Amino acid sequence: KNRLGWVAYAATVLRHLAEPRFPVAVRLDGGEPIVRQVRSVVVANVGRLPGGIKLLSDSRPDDGLLDVVLIAPHRLPDWLLLLASLVASSCKASRLESFQVRQVEITTDQPRPREIDGDTLPSGQTLNVRIRPGVLTVCVPLS
């Protein structure tokens, strides 16, 4: 992803087209788990992907919240609608569900591939992520 930018994301989408959706239980801020059939779950603190693609319109790195996105397209037309909405920055794609939380626990039925910020982790059935306010230093241009 560092070398190819948005092309790497497009390649990932193409690779996932043939994979079946899988069940996931997502517990948001300690609440009751919500269960969905998804292709992927993204937890982020910024909404923009490389290449200027905006995954989340309301995401800000300094708001003290994590953004959780459940990506669940069924068929090729759903993927195309999702990609078109992301490229157009409309963020109104069908099969895209998002939440803002301070912590999230993700549980799957069997070990799944996981990564953090582009780095691969060992496969697993659970992932717990929580916000740690004031820990990240963000540098931005003056203008």
Backbone as CSV, one residue per row, in Angstrom:
resi,resn,N_x,N_y,N_z,CA_x,CA_y,CA_z,C_x,C_y,C_z
1,LYS,0.819,-1.192,0.000,0.000,0.000,0.000,0.858,1.249,0.000
2,ASN,2.031,1.187,0.637,2.922,2.350,0.621,3.431,2.633,-0.784
3,ARG,3.730,1.581,-1.554,4.286,1.764,-2.900,3.206,2.056,-3.937
4,LEU,2.051,1.399,-3.826,1.041,1.474,-4.881,-0.116,2.426,-4.589
5,GLY,-0.275,2.845,-3.336,-1.367,3.761,-2.999,-2.720,3.136,-3.253
6,TRP,-3.635,3.893,-3.884,-5.012,3.443,-4.082,-5.103,2.195,-4.941
7,VAL,-4.101,1.939,-5.789,-4.111,0.731,-6.630,-4.121,-0.514,-5.748
8,ALA,-3.412,-0.461,-4.624,-3.395,-1.598,-3.700,-4.789,-1.853,-3.136
9,TYR,-5.536,-0.789,-2.847,-6.898,-0.951,-2.343,-7.790,-1.559,-3.422
10,ALA,-7.629,-1.118,-4.659,-8.414,-1.677,-5.757,-8.100,-3.160,-5.933
11,ALA,-6.833,-3.530,-5.812,-6.435,-4.936,-5.927,-7.058,-5.756,-4.801
12,THR,-7.124,-5.194,-3.612,-7.744,-5.888,-2.484,-9.221,-6.124,-2.755
13,VAL,-9.909,-5.114,-3.275,-11.329,-5.263,-3.615,-11.508,-6.374,-4.638
14,LEU,-10.692,-6.383,-5.673,-10.804,-7.420,-6.704,-10.583,-8.809,-6.114
15,ARG,-9.629,-8.918,-5.191,-9.345,-10.205,-4.561,-10.536,-10.671,-3.726
16,HIS,-11.251,-9.741,-3.101,-12.367,-10.102,-2.231,-13.671,-10.342,-2.971
17,LEU,-13.736,-10.022,-4.261,-14.974,-10.188,-5.013,-15.502,-11.614,-4.957
18,ALA,-14.619,-12.588,-5.040,-15.042,-13.982,-5.094,-15.210,-14.605,-3.710
19,GLU,-14.749,-13.945,-2.675,-14.843,-14.516,-1.339,-16.249,-14.351,-0.780
20,PRO,-16.721,-15.334,-0.040,-18.056,-15.191,0.565,-18.027,-14.231,1.747
21,ARG,-19.183,-13.664,2.038,-19.299,-12.857,3.241,-19.195,-13.795,4.449
22,PHE,-18.891,-13.236,5.606,-18.751,-14.051,6.812,-19.448,-13.357,7.972
23,PRO,-19.880,-14.153,8.980,-20.568,-13.546,10.117,-19.587,-12.849,11.050
24,VAL,-20.016,-11.717,11.573,-19.215,-10.963,12.529,-20.154,-10.396,13.594
25,ALA,-19.676,-10.427,14.837,-20.395,-9.776,15.938,-19.561,-8.567,16.337
26,VAL,-20.182,-7.411,16.363,-19.480,-6.165,16.663,-20.116,-5.542,17.902
27,ARG,-19.308,-5.386,18.939,-19.776,-4.772,20.186,-19.235,-3.340,20.221
28,LEU,-20.133,-2.367,20.196,-19.777,-0.950,20.145,-19.902,-0.332,21.533
29,ASP,-18.813,0.197,22.051,-18.791,0.835,23.370,-19.422,-0.033,24.456
30,GLY,-19.155,-1.337,24.406,-19.634,-2.253,25.438,-21.100,-2.621,25.346
31,GLY,-21.782,-2.194,24.290,-23.204,-2.498,24.139,-23.435,-3.930,23.692
32,GLU,-24.672,-4.224,23.407,-25.021,-5.546,22.892,-24.396,-5.727,21.508
33,PRO,-23.904,-6.928,21.223,-23.293,-7.136,19.903,-24.328,-7.022,18.783
34,ILE,-23.894,-6.425,17.675,-24.706,-6.459,16.464,-24.065,-7.494,15.550
35,VAL,-24.878,-8.289,14.902,-24.382,-9.384,14.057,-24.705,-9.060,12.610
36,ARG,-23.694,-9.161,11.756,-23.860,-8.883,10.333,-23.071,-9.909,9.525
37,GLN,-23.421,-10.018,8.249,-22.641,-10.772,7.265,-21.852,-9.730,6.493
38,VAL,-20.523,-9.800,6.515,-19.684,-8.753,5.919,-18.609,-9.349,5.016
39,ARG,-18.009,-8.466,4.247,-16.796,-8.796,3.489,-15.572,-8.311,4.238
40,SER,-15.753,-7.204,4.991,-14.629,-6.613,5.704,-15.161,-5.684,6.793
41,VAL,-14.337,-5.484,7.819,-14.613,-4.500,8.861,-13.394,-3.581,8.920
42,VAL,-13.627,-2.281,8.892,-12.549,-1.301,8.976,-12.750,-0.481,10.246
43,VAL,-11.668,-0.338,11.020,-11.671,0.548,12.181,-10.623,1.608,11.886
44,ALA,-11.019,2.881,11.958,-10.112,3.960,11.547,-10.297,5.186,12.428
45,ASN,-9.325,6.082,12.347,-9.490,7.393,12.980,-9.318,8.513,11.954
46,VAL,-9.194,8.138,10.700,-9.220,9.095,9.591,-10.106,8.499,8.502
47,GLY,-10.728,9.345,7.712,-11.696,8.864,6.741,-11.212,8.770,5.317
48,ARG,-9.976,9.212,5.053,-9.502,9.258,3.681,-8.470,8.163,3.429
49,LEU,-8.678,7.420,2.336,-7.736,6.395,1.908,-6.748,7.008,0.917
50,PRO,-5.615,6.328,0.663,-4.700,6.841,-0.362,-5.426,7.042,-1.692
51,GLY,-4.984,8.009,-2.443,-5.614,8.340,-3.709,-6.769,9.313,-3.540
52,GLY,-6.946,9.833,-2.313,-8.005,10.801,-2.069,-9.383,10.199,-1.929
53,ILE,-9.479,8.878,-1.823,-10.787,8.233,-1.686,-11.279,8.428,-0.261
54,LYS,-12.477,8.995,-0.138,-13.032,9.291,1.174,-13.966,8.166,1.601
55,LEU,-13.522,7.377,2.572,-14.328,6.278,3.086,-15.386,6.786,4.054
56,LEU,-15.015,7.758,4.889,-15.918,8.282,5.909,-15.928,9.796,5.872
57,SER,-17.084,10.372,5.666,-17.152,11.828,5.543,-17.013,12.551,6.876
58,ASP,-17.432,11.922,7.983,-17.414,12.598,9.277,-16.200,12.272,10.132
59,SER,-15.286,11.471,9.629,-14.141,11.036,10.416,-13.116,12.154,10.571
60,ARG,-12.653,12.334,11.827,-11.606,13.322,12.115,-10.612,12.685,13.070
61,PRO,-9.317,12.882,12.850,-8.329,12.246,13.727,-8.299,12.821,15.138
62,ASP,-8.905,13.978,15.343,-8.826,14.632,16.646,-10.159,14.679,17.401
63,ASP,-11.136,13.865,16.998,-12.443,13.937,17.652,-12.595,12.976,18.829
64,GLY,-11.568,12.182,19.118,-11.635,11.241,20.226,-12.495,10.026,19.957
65,LEU,-12.804,9.785,18.681,-13.656,8.651,18.320,-12.996,7.780,17.258
66,LEU,-13.314,6.511,17.309,-12.939,5.584,16.245,-14.124,5.468,15.295
67,ASP,-13.837,5.268,14.042,-14.879,5.033,13.048,-14.833,3.559,12.672
68,VAL,-15.975,2.899,12.756,-16.088,1.478,12.434,-16.968,1.372,11.201
69,VAL,-16.459,0.676,10.185,-17.206,0.526,8.932,-17.383,-0.954,8.642
70,LEU,-18.630,-1.362,8.438,-18.944,-2.729,8.041,-19.219,-2.700,6.540
71,ILE,-18.417,-3.441,5.804,-18.510,-3.446,4.340,-19.114,-4.787,3.927
72,ALA,-20.278,-4.740,3.270,-21.011,-5.979,3.022,-21.668,-6.063,1.649
73,PRO,-20.983,-5.725,0.564,-21.621,-5.880,-0.749,-21.917,-7.353,-1.050
74,HIS,-23.042,-7.598,-1.727,-23.447,-8.964,-2.066,-22.806,-9.427,-3.365
75,ARG,-23.032,-8.659,-4.420,-22.638,-9.071,-5.771,-21.842,-7.958,-6.443
76,LEU,-21.392,-8.226,-7.651,-20.596,-7.263,-8.398,-21.269,-5.891,-8.505
77,PRO,-22.570,-5.792,-8.798,-23.189,-4.461,-8.857,-23.071,-3.689,-7.535
78,ASP,-23.173,-4.409,-6.401,-23.010,-3.752,-5.099,-21.590,-3.211,-4.935
79,TRP,-20.589,-4.006,-5.358,-19.194,-3.551,-5.300,-19.011,-2.316,-6.171
80,LEU,-19.579,-2.328,-7.378,-19.433,-1.191,-8.285,-20.080,0.061,-7.705
81,LEU,-21.260,-0.084,-7.100,-21.926,1.050,-6.457,-21.084,1.569,-5.293
82,LEU,-20.529,0.660,-4.510,-19.674,1.050,-3.388,-18.456,1.819,-3.888
83,LEU,-17.763,1.278,-4.884,-16.576,1.957,-5.420,-16.917,3.310,-6.034
84,ALA,-18.017,3.375,-6.780,-18.422,4.645,-7.399,-18.722,5.691,-6.342
85,SER,-19.394,5.299,-5.269,-19.726,6.271,-4.228,-18.470,6.735,-3.491
86,LEU,-17.487,5.851,-3.319,-16.249,6.246,-2.652,-15.429,7.193,-3.522
87,VAL,-15.347,6.889,-4.801,-14.589,7.753,-5.720,-15.266,9.115,-5.833
88,ALA,-16.607,9.123,-5.822,-17.352,10.385,-5.925,-17.451,11.091,-4.580
89,SER,-16.897,10.477,-3.535,-16.930,11.024,-2.165,-18.347,11.248,-1.651
90,SER,-19.287,10.443,-2.123,-20.657,10.612,-1.641,-20.889,9.887,-0.325
91,CYS,-20.117,8.821,-0.069,-20.198,8.056,1.181,-21.612,7.592,1.482
92,LYS,-22.416,7.379,0.457,-23.775,6.924,0.657,-23.976,5.545,0.024
93,ALA,-22.936,4.757,0.009,-22.999,3.452,-0.642,-23.921,2.502,0.108
94,SER,-24.630,1.689,-0.671,-25.382,0.628,-0.026,-24.376,-0.419,0.432
95,ARG,-24.775,-1.191,1.405,-23.908,-2.234,1.965,-22.683,-1.661,2.669
96,LEU,-22.808,-0.435,3.163,-21.746,0.204,3.935,-22.417,0.802,5.176
97,GLU,-22.047,0.285,6.335,-22.660,0.725,7.589,-21.544,1.266,8.478
98,SER,-21.725,2.460,9.050,-20.640,3.044,9.853,-21.141,3.510,11.214
99,PHE,-20.207,3.523,12.163,-20.490,3.912,13.539,-19.303,4.709,14.070
100,GLN,-19.527,5.557,15.061,-18.444,6.251,15.763,-18.497,5.830,17.221
101,VAL,-17.361,5.366,17.742,-17.298,4.792,19.083,-15.964,5.121,19.751
102,ARG,-15.886,4.814,21.034,-14.619,4.927,21.765,-13.905,3.582,21.841
103,GLN,-14.671,2.488,21.746,-14.058,1.164,21.706,-14.948,0.213,20.932
104,VAL,-14.307,-0.794,20.334,-15.045,-1.787,19.559,-14.389,-3.151,19.762
105,GLU,-15.232,-4.149,19.863,-14.769,-5.535,19.924,-15.389,-6.266,18.742
106,ILE,-14.550,-6.879,17.919,-14.999,-7.576,16.715,-14.715,-9.058,16.910
107,THR,-15.742,-9.900,16.717,-15.593,-11.343,16.886,-16.120,-12.040,15.637
108,THR,-15.357,-13.011,15.147,-15.768,-13.773,13.973,-15.911,-15.251,14.342
109,ASP,-16.516,-16.010,13.430,-16.788,-17.420,13.675,-15.545,-18.306,13.593
110,GLN,-14.533,-17.831,12.893,-13.275,-18.576,12.749,-12.147,-17.581,12.530
111,PRO,-10.904,-18.000,12.706,-9.796,-17.048,12.517,-9.843,-16.403,11.127
112,ARG,-9.654,-15.095,11.109,-9.673,-14.302,9.874,-8.391,-13.496,9.771
113,PRO,-7.981,-13.140,8.536,-6.814,-12.262,8.375,-7.089,-10.903,9.011
114,ARG,-6.050,-10.308,9.595,-6.181,-8.996,10.236,-4.949,-8.173,9.899
115,GLU,-5.132,-6.865,9.906,-3.986,-5.970,9.737,-4.244,-4.676,10.485
116,ILE,-3.158,-4.030,10.858,-3.230,-2.730,11.507,-2.353,-1.784,10.715
117,ASP,-2.968,-0.743,10.176,-2.254,0.293,9.436,-1.369,-0.295,8.339
118,GLY,-1.894,-1.317,7.647,-1.166,-1.932,6.546,-0.223,-3.041,6.948
119,ASP,-0.010,-3.243,8.251,0.864,-4.312,8.728,0.024,-5.526,9.093
120,THR,0.413,-6.697,8.569,-0.324,-7.927,8.792,-0.128,-8.428,10.221
121,LEU,-1.222,-8.846,10.833,-1.216,-9.502,12.138,-1.507,-10.982,11.932
122,PRO,-1.218,-11.814,12.912,-1.656,-13.207,12.793,-3.184,-13.259,12.706
123,SER,-3.706,-14.247,11.994,-5.156,-14.415,11.909,-5.719,-14.619,13.302
124,GLY,-6.979,-14.215,13.496,-7.609,-14.364,14.798,-9.108,-14.234,14.709
125,GLN,-9.774,-14.578,15.807,-11.233,-14.493,15.867,-11.719,-13.241,16.554
126,THR,-10.853,-12.543,17.278,-11.282,-11.322,17.946,-10.276,-10.208,17.713
127,LEU,-10.796,-9.003,17.739,-9.958,-7.810,17.682,-10.628,-6.759,18.557
128,ASN,-9.869,-6.251,19.518,-10.359,-5.201,20.402,-9.573,-3.932,20.107
129,VAL,-10.297,-2.842,19.863,-9.652,-1.567,19.570,-10.311,-0.510,20.447
130,ARG,-9.489,0.340,21.063,-10.040,1.428,21.861,-9.243,2.695,21.585
131,ILE,-9.903,3.801,21.769,-9.274,5.099,21.551,-8.477,5.454,22.809
132,ARG,-7.339,6.070,22.601,-6.522,6.570,23.708,-6.325,8.061,23.481
133,PRO,-7.218,8.888,24.015,-7.168,10.328,23.770,-5.828,10.954,24.161
134,GLY,-5.363,11.865,23.312,-4.147,12.623,23.593,-2.852,11.902,23.325
135,VAL,-2.879,10.689,22.791,-1.667,9.911,22.574,-1.042,10.210,21.200
136,LEU,-1.851,10.488,20.214,-1.370,10.705,18.858,-1.089,12.181,18.605
137,THR,0.121,12.449,18.091,0.462,13.816,17.697,0.237,13.926,16.193
138,VAL,-0.554,14.896,15.788,-0.869,15.099,14.381,-0.237,16.408,13.940
139,CYS,0.553,16.362,12.882,1.178,17.563,12.321,0.436,17.957,11.049
140,VAL,0.039,19.205,10.960,-0.660,19.692,9.788,-0.026,20.995,9.332
141,PRO,-0.119,21.311,8.043,0.416,22.587,7.568,-0.356,23.761,8.168
142,LEU,0.293,24.914,8.253,-0.343,26.105,8.813,-1.503,26.598,7.971
143,SER,-1.404,26.467,6.662,-2.477,27.011,5.809,-3.467,25.984,5.374
